[in-house]
Amino acid sequence: MDYKKAGVDIEAGYQSVELMKKHVKETMRSEVMGGIGGFSGAFSMKAIKDMEEPVLLSGTDGCGTKVKLAFLLDKHDTIGIDAVAMCVNDVACAGGEPLFFLDYIACGKNYPEKIATIVKGVAEGCKQAGAALIGGETAEHPGLMPEDEYDLAGFAVGVADKKDLITGENIKDGDVLVGIASSGVHSNGFSLVRKVFEMTRESLDTYYEELGTTLGEALIAPTIIYVKALKSVKDAGVTVKGCSHITGGGFYENIPRMLPENIHAVVKKDSYEVPAIFKLLQKTGDIAEQMMYNTFNMGLGMVLAIDPADVEKTIAAIEAAGEKAFVVGHCEAGTKGVTLC
């Protein structure tokens, strides 16, 4: 008996590392120390030495059951973008610059080409975020997971000067809410999505006129990484008072997270066009509207609270970074929470 007969192929692990090296190298920043393959990733802190009071920010997350969609479509090159996005968007939401990222892949069997393809997506996400992929782990779990399945999670570290942290504490009555468009469902709510739509290759390959694509392509569209858009807003001289990353829990859970106790947010549902994929989801699944807004991002991946005087500059900065933005509501005095009208 040996390790390979027990289900763990060490040689496949070595091959995976070799195949992914070229993708990892593309994410390097000048602060990264050492090469690929060490026991830990080393990152110089020289980039933050000029900050008055540097604060480290961290985020960890996965892609949830969206990975099931990748299995069914046999498409593994973008799920890594989702893993990065879920972590770095949280860091950016607090006003931070993502510095580096580590990934963790658990699989039933290590297929080197598939693992390298997953990491290629992780590297692409890191490039979009400006973060270095400085380490990771691929764990083979024979007997625990089916051979053709995997799970993917990650961990990001970022930094901000304390004075630049986005805390929400200064949001006041009259401030404006600006939403940044999502690419679709992103990486939340897929347990419900998989109950609404038949999860077969035939169903996912079905073309929908209203989507302009197949169902599978619409659902697997990677989560937008908002790091550059938020940096563009900051570089435009705008102070973002509050920022909410619309993930699991939708509007009702996430928007209040950025509010102080004495402020209530009001979001106007007709202030932007809800993407077709959500309309199809609601109609096909006969889902109540409140549940839709309590589960999905409904077309807004980020919501910012800003001073009314900064609205035009904010939208222009977001659009300059390649994203779409809308004025979606306002803040008013009241009990902490959100109203959709």
QUIRA-V499931 format. One line per field, one symbol per residue. ss: DSSP state (a for helix, b for strand, c for the rest). phi: phi as a letter, one per 30 degrees, with the letter a starting at -180 (. if undefined). psi: psi as a letter, one per 30 degrees, with the letter a starting at -180 (. if undefined). A space follows every 10 residues. Layout:
ss->???
phi->???
psi->???
//
This chain:
ss->ccccccccca aaaaaaaaaa aaaaaccccc cbbccccccc cbbccaaacc cccbbbbbbb bbcccaaaaa aaacccccaa aaaaaaaaaa aaacccbbbb bbbbbbbccc caaaaaaaaa aaaaaaaaac cbbbbbbbbb cbccbccccb bbbbbbbbbb baaacccccc cccccbbbbb bcccccccca aaaaaacccc aaaaccbbcc ccbbaaaaaa ccccccaaaa aaaaaccccc cbbbbcccca aaaaaaaacc ccbbbbbcaa accccaaaaa aaaaacccaa aaaccccccb bbbbbbcaaa aaaaaaaaaa ccccbbbbbb bbbcccbbbb c
phi->.bddddjccd dddddedddd edddedcdcd ddcicdjddb ccbdcddcdc ddbdbdbbab abcidddddd dddhbbcbdd deddeddddd dddcjccdcb bbcbccbdbd ceddddddde deddddddci ccdcllbccc bdicbeecca bbbabcbbbb dedcdccidc dbejdccccc dcckdibbid ddedddcdcb dddddddced diaddddddd edddcceddd ddddddiccd dbbbddbejh ddcddddccd dcbccbccdc daddeedddd edddchcded dddcbcdhjb dbbccbdedc dddddddddd djccbbdcla cbdldelbcc b
psi->kleefffjje eeeeeeeeef eeeeeffklf fkklakglfl kkjkgffgff keikkkklkk lagbgffeee eefhjgfffe eeeeefefee eefggljkel kklkkklekj jeeeeeeeee eeeeeeeefg lkjgllkjkk ikfekkegll lkllkkkakk kefgkjfffg klkflkkkkk klgbfbgkgf eeeffekkil eeefgkkkef fgaleeeeef klkkkgeeee eeeeffgkjj elkkjjbkfb eeeeefffkl fgkkkjkjfg fljkleeeee eeeefhkkee eeffelfgfj fkkkklkefg eeeeeeeeef gglklkjfal klkakkakkk .
//
